[in-house]
Amino acid sequence: MGCSRQSHMTSNQKRHPALTDTDAMPFGKHKGVPMQDVPASYLRWLKDEGCSDERVANYIHNSWDAIRQELGE
C-alpha cells in the first residue's frame, strides 16, 4: 500500500475525528501497524461487521473511497 488514503478525503470528511494514516491500528490482527498499511480487505471486514471503535470506524469512513480503490471496486 504505502500511499496516503487520506489524500482522497474531502474537506467535509476531514472534520470527523479519526485515526490518521500513520497512527497505529489499536487492536486485532494488525495491532501496531500504521493504518495506511492495514490491508483494505481487513478494513472492509471491520466496516461490514460494524466496527465499535469510533476512531477506526471514522478512519474507514473517511478513507472509504481509497479503500474501495485498493480493493479494485
N, C-alpha and C positions, 0 to 999 in steps of 0.2 A: 504494500500500500504506500505509505510514506507521504502521499500528497495530503494537503490540508483539506479536510472535509468542510471545515468552517468557512473556507473561502467561497463556498457555494451558498452561504446563508444570506438571506435578505436582511435589511436593517430591522424589520419588524421581528424576525426570528432572533436576532441578537439580543433582544430585550429579555428573553426568557433566561432565568438563572440556570446555568448548566455547567457541566464539566467542559474543559477546553480540549483540543486535540492532544495537547501534551500532558494533561492530567492523567494520573494512573487510574485504571479500572479498579474500583474499590472492592470488588467481590468476585467470586466464581472462578471458573476455569482459567480466566485470563487476568486474574487479580495481579495488579502491579504493572501491567502492560499499558503503555500510552494509548489513550482512546483511539487515536488515528491508526494504530496497529492492531486493534481488536478486529478479528475477522467480521466482515459485513454480514456473513451468514449468522454469526452469533448475535449480532445486534438485531437482526431481523427476528431471530427466535425470541429474544427478550421482548421486542415490540409485540410480537404475536401472543406471547404468554402474559403480557401486561406487567411490565417491569415496575416493581413497587418502590425502587429508589428514584426519587424525584429528579435528582441531578443527572442520573444516567438516562432516565426517560426523556428529559428535556434535551440532552445531547443528541439522542436518537431522533427526536422530533426536529431539532434544529438542523441536523445533518442528513435528514432523510433523502433528499434529492441525490446527494453524493453517494450515500449508501446504496440506493437503488441503482445508480450508475455502476458502482463496483460490482453489483450483482448481475449486471447486464440486462436490467429491466428497462 
